[in-house]
C-alpha cells in the first residue's frame, strides 16, 4: 500500500482482555477478507487464517494436548509455525519457542526443561530433532512440517524438484507424524470456549536473562496484547488492513514474535513472511512487496546499505523503519537516515530498547524527533527509572544508574527459577512491579532515555545475546584445553564477533588443526551464533588480584589492537 493512501492518524485502543488467539479473532471479525499473511506469494485471509488455527487446535486436542501442556515450536517464519502458536493458544496450551538452528543438545535441554509433549519442526531439521528427542526424557512426538505444503502450486513443484524430494521420507519413526495429518485428524472435534486467564503463561521464550544463565521467560496473553497496542500507537499511522510489515525477524525472538507477528495480526495488517534472510532476497522482497514497515537488527541495515539493489529505487512506501536487538551507533543512524532520504522515504530510522523479559521494545525513538545517542521515550503505560544498581534509590537526571521499568508487558517470571525471578522482578513500597534490567543508562530532563552499557557481561552479535561464560564452560570441557576466556570484539557487520583466548594443556601444539578440533568439539553444545569466530592461543591469560581471568584487560587490548 502506498504511503499516501494510509490513514495518518494513529488510534489508541485498550489492551484486549482476551487470549492472543482471541485478539486475532477480533481482527478477523473486523477485517474478514483482509490478508493476514503473504508467504512466497500465497495469500491467506484472516477468515482462512482463523479456520486454519481452529483446525490445528482440534488436531492437538485429538492427539492428547490439553490446557497447560507445552509444545515446542522449532520453526522459521512459516505459516505452520504461526498457525501452531495460535492453535496451542486457542486451547490454553503453551508454546515453547526455540531456534530451529539450535544445537542438538540445546534442543534436548529445551524439551526437558519445558517438559514438552510434542515438537514441531521442518523436515530439513528432522534428523537433528529426532536425535535430540532420543536423548531427552520427554518422549516428545515430532510433528514434521514441509515448506512446499504452504507454497503456491507452481513454486511447490519447483521446490520439490530442486530439493530432489530427499526429505519426503520423513517422518520415518513410529509416533511421529506430518503437520498436515495433525490438522486432518481433528475433524469433528468440538473446541472448548476461549478461556482467558490474565496471569497464565501463553508463550515461553529463551534468553540469558539478566545474569547470563539460559532461562525460559514466561509471557502472558496480556503482555503480548499490550505490546501489540503500544506499538500500533507509535507507528505514525493508523495500523490496519491497509498496512503491511516485512516479518523477517524470527518467531522465537521477542522482537520477531511480539512486533513482527502479533502486533501486525491483532491490528488487521498484513505479515509478509520471510523464513530466511539473505541480503539479496530481503532487498528483492522489499522492492517487490513494498511493505510499509520493516524492522531488524543493526546488522541487517548495515548489510542492506552495502547492496546495490536499491540504487535509484523509490522507497517512499516506507512509513516505519525500526531497529532493535542491539545499540544503533550514531554513525549507522546517520547513514540509515541519509539512505532513506536519498530514496524518497521522508522518515528516520527509529531505535527501540527492551528485553525479552518485557516481550520486546519498551522504549522507542519518537516518529518525528530524535536525540543523538538516545533510545527514545517509554511506550504508553510504561515507566522508566534510573536507580542506584539493585535498589529503588533514584539518581539525579543526567547521572548513570541501572535502568528499571514497569508496565503492562512484564514477564510472569523465569520458568523453574524462583530466585532469579525474585532478583529481576521486584516490588516497591507501593506494590508496583519493576523489572531490573541489569543495564546502565541515564535520563534527561525531557524524559529521553540513554543506554550506556551492560552491568552483566554479555556479547551482542547480529542481534543475539550471547553470554561468554556459557561458551567458556563448553570450551573448558575440551580435553586439550587448560582454561580460556571469551570476549566480544568489534565487527563492522555483526557489531561484535566472538573471540576465544585459550591456554592449552602442556604438550598440546598450538596449531591451526587444534583450532579446528576445538571448534568441532563446541558445535554440538553451542548454537551457531555462539560459535567462536576467532581463536587465539596464549601461554597465559592476565589475572585479577583475586586470581580470576581479567577479561576487561583482554577487552581493552582488543579495543586497542583490533
MIMI-799043 format. One record per residue (C-alpha): z, y, x. Coordinates in steps of 0.25 Angstrom, whole numbers, plus 5000, padded with zeros to 4 digits. Layout:
<nodes>
ZYX ...
</nodes>
This chain:
<nodes>
500050005000 499650145005 500850235009 500350344999 500450244987 501850214989 503050284981 503650374991 505050374984 505950264989 506850214978 508350184979 508750054972 510049984970 510349854978 509849734970 511149664965 510349524966 509949424976 508749444986 507849364976 508349444964 507949574971 506549514974 506449464959 506749614955 505649654963 504749554957 505149604943 504749744947 503449704955 503049574950 501549584954 501849654968 501649574981 502949524987 502349475000 501049465007 500949345016 499649345024 498849405012 499449315002 500149404991 501349364983 501849444972 503349464968 503149374956 502549264964 503649284975 504849264966 504149144960 504049084974 505449114977 505949054964 505048924966 505648914980 507048934975 506848814965 506348734977 507648764984 508548724972 507748594971 507948564985 509448584984 509648724989 510748804981 511548934982 512148954995 511348855003 510648905015 509148885018 508648935032 507349015032 506648995045 505349075042 504449185046 503949295035 503249195026 503349185011 504049055011 505249115019 505349235010 505249154997 506249055003 507249165006 507249214991 507149074985 508449044992 509049174988 508549144973 509549024973 510649084981 510349004994 510449075007 509249105016 509549075031 508549155039 508149115053 506949145063 505849035062 505749045077 507149015079 507448915090 507648775084 509148775088 509348905081 508748855068 509748735069 510848845070 510348925059 510248795050 511648745054 512348885053 511848915039 511948775034 510548785029 510048675019 508548705022 507648785031 506248845028 505348855040 503848865043 503048735046 502848785060 504348785063 504648655056 504848565069 505748665075 506548685062 506548535060 507148515074 508248625070 508648555057 508748425065 509748485074 510548555063 511648495054 511048555041 509948445038 509148565032 507848535025 506648605031 505648685022 504348705028 503448825025 501948835028 501348965030 500048925024 500648905011 500849055010 499549095015 498349135007 497449015005 496349055016 497449085026 498248965023 497048875026 496748955039 498148935043 498148785041 496948775049 497348865060 498748785061 498048655060 499048615049 499948565060 501148595052 500748535039 501448405043 502848485041 503848455036 503848315041 505248275039 505948225026 506748325019 505948445024 504848505015 503848615013 504148745007 503048724996 503748594992 505048664991 504448764981 503748664973 505048574972 505748674964 504848674952 505648664939 507048704945 507748814938 508248934946 509648984944 509849134941 509849224952 511349234957 511649354965 512949364973 513049484982 513949434993 513249294995 512349265007 510849275004 510249265018 510749235032 510049305044 510349285058 510749375069 511649385081 512649475072 513349585079 513949495090 512749405095 513049275089 512049215080 512449245065 512049215051 512049345043 512349325029 511649435020 511749445005 510749474994 511349614992 511149645007 509649615006 509449684993 510149804998 509349815011 508049805002 508449924994 508950005006 507649985014 506850015002 507550155000 507250195014 505750155015 505150285012 504450244999 504750164987 504750024991 504049944980 502849854977 501849954983 502449934997 502249835008 503049785020 502549705032 503649595033 503549555047 505049555051 505549415049 506349365037 507449305046 507749445051 508549545042 507449655045 506349565040 507049505028 507849615024 506749725025 505449655027 505649555015 506849585006 506749735005 505249725002 505349614992 506449674983 505749804982 504449744978 503649774990 502649684998 503049605010 501949575020 502449455027 502149425041 502649295047 502349325061 502249455069 501149485079 500749625083 499349605079 499649535066 500649635062 499749755065 498549685057 499549655045 499949805045 498549855045 498049755034 499249755025 499649895026 501149875024 501950005020 503149955028 503349885042 504549845049 504849785062 505649785075 505249885086 504549775094 503549755082 503249905083 503049905098 502049795096 501349865085 501149995093 500549915104 499349855096 498049925094 497949865079 498449995074 497450085081 496850185072 497550115060 498150195048 499650155045 499850255034 500250145025 501550125032 502750185025 503950125033 503950065047 505350015051 505949965064 507149875065 507849765073 507949845086 508149985090 506850065089 506750145102 506350295101 505150265109 504650165100 504950245087 504150365093 503050265096 503150205082 503150335075 501950385082 501150255079 501450275064 501050425065 499750385072 499350285062 499650375050 500950325046 501750445043 503150375045 504150345056 504650205061 506050185055 507050115062 508150025056 509449975061 510249865055 510749725057 510549585050 512049605046 511549705036 510149635034 509349735042 509249885043 510349975038 509950105045 508550155045 507750285050 507450375038 506050375033 505750525037 506750545049 507250485062 508150525073 507850475087 508650345090 509250335076 509150215067 509250305055 510150315043 510850205036 510250145023 510750165009 512250125007 512350085022 513350165030 513450165045 514650205054 514750215069 516050165074 516850125086 516449985088 517149885080 517949985072 517750075060 518050195068 516850295067 516350365079 515850515079 514350545075 513550525087 514450435094 514150285097 514850175090 514650045082 513650055070 514349995058 513749995044 514049965029 513149945018 512549845008 511749755017 512849705026 512949555028 513949465021 514349415035 513949315046 513749165042 514949085046 515449195055 516649265049 517249325061 515849385065 515749435051 517049505051 516749565065 515449625059 515749655045 517049745044 517649815032 518249955033 519550005027 518750035014 518249895013 516749935017 516049825025 515449865038 514449805048 514849825062 513449815069 513849805084 512849915087 513150055093 512650185088 512950315082 512650405070 512250555070 512750665060 511550635051 511950485050 510850435058 511250305066 510850275080 510950135086 511350135101 511649995106 512249865102 513649835105 513249685105 512449625115 511049605109 509549605113 508549645102 507149585105 506049605096 507049645085 507849515086 509349525090 509549435102 510949405108 511049385123 512249295122 511549195113 510349185124 511349175135 512049065128 510748985128 510349015142 511748975147 511548835141 510348815150 510748715161 510148795172 510848925169 512148975174 512249095166 511449205160 511349345154 510349395143 509949535140 508849615133 507949695141 506949805137 505549755132 504449845127 504049755116 505349675112 506249795115 507149695122 506849555129 507749455133 508149435147 509049325153 509749335166 510049195171 510949135182 510448995185 511348875189 511448845204 510148775209 509248815197 508048885202 507749025196 506248995193 505249025182 505348885178 506848895176 506649015167 505748935158 506748825157 507848915153 506948975142 506548845137 508048805137 508348925128 507148915118 507848805109 509048895107 508449035106 507549095096 506249145102 506649295102 507949255110 507149195122 507349265135 506049335139 506549345153 507449265162 507949315175 508749235185 509949295193 510849235203 512049305195 512249405184 513049525184 514549515178 515549605172 516949615177 517349505168 516249415172 515249425161 513849435164 513549595164 512349595154 512449745154 512149745169 510849665167 510449755155 510549875164 509849805175 508649765165 508649905160 508449965173 507549865179 506849805167 
</nodes>
